[in-house]
Amino acid sequence: MAYPTIDRPYGYKAVNLLGGQPYAGSTRMYRIDNAYNTSIFFGDPVTLTTGSVTLPTLPVNSTNTIIGFFAGCQFTNPATKQTTFSQYWPAGTAAGDAVAYVVDDPDAVFRAVVTASANSLVISSANSINVGSNMVGNSGASIVGSTTTGNSSNGVIVATAAGASTAGFRVVGLVPDTQYSVSGTYVSGTGTTSLGVSGLPVGAVIPAGSEVFRIINNGFQYTGSFLTAASTVTTTGTTTLAVTASTVAVSGAVAVVTTPEVLVKVNAGVHRYNIA
């Protein structure tokens, strides 16, 4: 199993810049209106309303544009009268000096978790086909951050095809650190939309988007096939997986690899710094 295990989306976390340039942790400060009545969590996309940081309408796209991602805030605590640095903005805080720290570099690249649907916190999987394509961000009533950790619950949605041209995010890579796999033996179905595999571990939940590889001399050969629906293994016998048709013949030992995190950047028509 990969370490650490990804068990829920956490928002968007800057890791570097396009071209592999390092991200130095720089942010820009923007005003938060006194008593702004919606909590903002670390990793949430944010926009500007009359010069103040607010949450945008979701999903982020070429209509719902943003200036970057929330990275904490500071304000004078109305109870203690002391300067407070917080991972998230508590809704309704009476503080006239509140400022948000925002990662606003339009070339920043972020880690994000892949979820099963727009209004879901269930972890899914990206695949190689997604790299270079667009992905849609989360939206819905369930996408609310945690007041315990201060982290966002935003992520991107699993896609079996390229996201719409208006989508908020471009996938620039997969995150290998948290990939994990289950292995078995090919039974049937190469080149079709169902693949039979035996010997998978009972109880394993394989998310949609997980990729199928042949195992050859301890190496993985991609078959061009990935799951179009999640599957739960209930037997060491044959499990039938709903997949895209393989482009490389499947045989022998196989591994099904799940990639719960991707690297994304904000598309040019979505980041306000890139809009005239």
C-alpha positions in Angstrom: 0.0 0.0 0.0 1.3 3.5 -0.8 2.2 5.9 1.9 0.6 8.1 2.9 -2.9 6.7 2.2 -5.2 9.2 0.6 -8.5 9.0 2.3 -10.2 12.3 1.4 -9.6 15.3 -0.8 -7.6 18.1 0.8 -7.9 21.0 -1.7 -5.1 22.2 -4.0 -1.5 22.2 -2.6 1.2 24.0 -4.6 4.3 21.9 -5.3 6.2 23.6 -8.1 5.8 25.8 -11.2 5.5 24.8 -14.8 8.8 23.6 -16.3 9.7 22.1 -12.9 10.8 25.3 -11.4 10.6 25.3 -7.6 7.8 26.9 -5.7 9.2 29.1 -2.9 6.0 29.3 -0.9 5.2 32.8 -1.9 1.7 34.2 -1.4 -0.1 37.5 -1.9 -2.3 39.1 0.8 -5.8 40.1 0.1 -8.5 41.6 2.3 -11.3 39.5 3.8 -14.4 41.5 4.6 -15.3 41.9 8.3 -17.8 39.1 9.2 -17.6 37.4 5.8 -20.1 34.7 6.5 -18.7 31.7 4.7 -15.7 29.6 5.9 -12.7 29.4 3.6 -10.4 26.5 4.0 -6.7 25.9 3.1 -6.6 24.8 -0.5 -10.0 26.3 -1.5 -10.1 28.2 -4.8 -10.9 31.9 -4.2 -11.9 34.9 -6.3 -12.3 38.6 -5.7 -15.5 40.5 -5.0 -15.0 44.3 -4.8 -11.4 43.7 -4.0 -12.0 41.2 -1.1 -11.4 37.4 -1.1 -14.5 35.3 -1.5 -15.4 31.8 -2.5 -16.3 31.4 -6.2 -19.2 29.5 -7.6 -18.2 25.9 -8.2 -17.0 24.2 -10.4 -14.1 26.5 -11.3 -14.2 27.1 -15.0 -14.0 29.9 -17.6 -17.2 31.4 -16.2 -16.4 30.9 -12.5 -12.9 32.4 -12.6 -10.4 32.6 -9.7 -7.3 34.4 -8.6 -5.7 31.5 -6.8 -5.9 29.3 -3.7 -6.4 30.1 -0.1 -3.3 29.4 2.1 -4.5 30.6 5.5 -5.3 34.0 7.0 -4.6 36.3 9.9 -6.9 38.6 11.9 -7.4 40.0 15.4 -9.4 37.5 17.4 -12.5 39.3 18.6 -12.5 37.3 21.9 -8.8 37.6 22.9 -7.9 40.8 21.0 -4.7 39.0 19.9 -3.4 38.5 16.3 -4.4 35.1 15.2 -3.0 33.0 12.3 -5.4 30.4 11.1 -5.4 27.5 8.6 -9.0 28.5 7.7 -11.3 31.5 7.9 -14.1 30.9 10.4 -17.4 32.1 9.0 -18.7 35.3 10.5 -15.6 36.4 12.4 -15.8 40.0 13.4 -12.4 41.3 12.4 -11.8 44.5 10.4 -8.1 43.7 9.8 -8.5 40.2 8.3 -6.2 39.2 5.4 -6.0 36.1 3.4 -2.8 34.5 2.0 -3.4 33.4 -1.5 -1.2 31.3 -3.9 -1.9 33.4 -6.9 0.9 32.5 -9.4 -0.9 31.4 -12.6 2.0 29.0 -13.4 1.8 27.2 -10.1 1.3 23.4 -10.3 -0.9 21.8 -7.6 -1.5 18.3 -6.2 -5.1 17.4 -6.0 -7.2 14.3 -5.2 -9.4 12.6 -7.8 -12.9 11.9 -6.6 -15.7 9.7 -7.9 -18.1 12.5 -8.8 -18.7 16.3 -8.5 -20.4 16.1 -5.1 -18.4 13.2 -3.7 -15.6 12.7 -1.2 -15.0 9.1 -2.4 -11.5 8.6 -3.8 -11.2 7.6 -7.4 -8.3 7.3 -9.8 -6.6 9.2 -12.6 -4.9 7.5 -15.5 -2.3 8.1 -18.2 -4.9 9.2 -20.7 -5.8 12.2 -18.5 -2.3 13.7 -18.7 -2.4 16.7 -21.0 -6.2 16.8 -20.9 -8.7 18.9 -18.8 -10.4 17.9 -15.6 -13.4 19.4 -13.9 -13.2 20.5 -10.3 -15.7 19.5 -7.5 -19.0 21.2 -6.7 -21.9 20.5 -4.5 -23.1 20.6 -0.9 -20.7 17.9 0.3 -17.6 19.9 -0.8 -17.1 21.6 2.6 -13.7 21.8 4.4 -12.9 20.5 7.8 -12.9 22.8 10.8 -10.7 20.1 12.6 -7.8 20.1 10.1 -8.6 23.5 8.4 -8.2 21.8 5.0 -10.4 22.1 2.0 -12.5 19.2 0.5 -12.0 20.3 -3.1 -10.5 18.0 -5.7 -11.0 17.0 -9.3 -13.4 14.5 -10.8 -12.4 11.2 -12.4 -12.7 11.4 -16.2 -12.8 8.6 -18.7 -12.3 11.2 -21.4 -11.0 14.7 -21.7 -12.8 17.3 -19.7 -14.7 20.1 -21.4 -12.6 22.9 -23.0 -14.0 25.3 -20.4 -12.9 23.1 -17.5 -10.8 24.7 -14.8 -7.8 22.4 -14.7 -5.2 20.9 -17.0 -3.6 17.7 -15.8 0.2 18.0 -16.2 1.2 14.7 -14.5 0.3 11.8 -12.2 1.6 11.6 -8.6 3.5 8.3 -8.2 4.1 8.6 -4.5 0.6 7.5 -3.5 -0.1 5.0 -6.3 -1.0 1.5 -5.3 -1.9 -1.7 -7.1 -3.5 -5.1 -6.8 -2.4 -8.1 -9.0 -3.9 -11.2 -10.5 -4.0 -13.4 -13.5 -5.6 -12.6 -16.9 -8.6 -14.8 -17.7 -10.5 -13.3 -20.6 -11.6 -10.2 -22.5 -8.5 -8.6 -24.1 -9.6 -5.9 -26.6 -13.2 -5.8 -25.2 -15.0 -3.6 -22.6 -14.8 -6.2 -19.9 -11.8 -7.9 -18.6 -11.7 -11.1 -16.4 -9.0 -11.3 -13.8 -8.6 -14.0 -11.2 -6.6 -14.0 -7.9 -7.3 -10.4 -7.0 -7.4 -9.9 -3.2 -10.8 -10.3 -1.7 -12.2 -7.1 -0.3 -10.2 -4.8 -2.6 -12.1 -1.8 -3.9 -10.7 -0.8 -7.3 -11.8 2.7 -8.3 -12.9 3.9 -11.7 -10.0 5.2 -13.7 -7.5 2.5 -12.4 -5.2 1.3 -15.2 -4.5 -2.3 -16.3 -0.8 -3.3 -16.8 0.8 -6.6 -17.9 3.6 -7.7 -15.6 6.6 -8.7 -17.7 10.0 -9.5 -16.1 9.0 -7.4 -13.0 8.2 -4.4 -15.2 4.8 -2.9 -16.0 3.6 -2.7 -19.6 0.5 -0.5 -20.1 -2.3 -2.2 -21.9 -4.1 1.1 -22.8 -7.1 -0.1 -20.7 -8.6 1.5 -17.6 -11.7 0.9 -15.5 -14.8 2.8 -16.5 -16.6 1.8 -13.2 -15.5 0.9 -9.7 -15.3 -2.7 -8.8 -15.2 -4.6 -5.4 -13.4 -8.0 -5.4 -15.6 -10.6 -3.7 -13.8 -13.8 -4.9 -10.4 -15.2 -5.6 -12.0 -16.6 -8.7 -12.7 -14.4 -11.8 -13.6 -10.7 -11.2 -15.1 -9.0 -14.3 -13.8 -5.5 -14.6 -15.6 -2.9 -16.8 -12.8 -1.3 -18.8 -11.9 0.5 -22.0 -10.8 -1.8 -24.8 -7.1 -2.6 -24.5 -4.7 -1.6 -27.2 -2.0 -4.1 -26.2 -2.9 -7.7 -25.8 -3.5 -8.7 -22.2 -2.1 -12.0 -20.9 -0.5 -13.7 -17.9 0.1 -11.7 -14.7 -1.6 -8.3 -14.6 -1.6 -5.4 -12.1 -4.4 -2.9 -11.7 -2.8 0.4 -10.6 -4.8 3.2 -8.8 -3.6 6.8 -8.9 -5.5 8.9 -6.4 -3.6 12.2 -7.0 -2.8 14.3 -10.0 -0.7 17.4 -10.7 -2.8 20.2 -12.2 -2.6 23.8 -13.2 -5.3 26.4 -13.7 -6.3 26.9 -17.3 -5.5 30.2 -18.9 -9.1 31.2 -19.4 -9.9 30.5 -15.8 -7.1 32.3 -13.9 -8.0 36.0 -13.7 -4.3 37.1 -14.3 -4.5 35.5 -17.7 -7.8 37.2 -18.8 -7.6 40.6 -20.4 
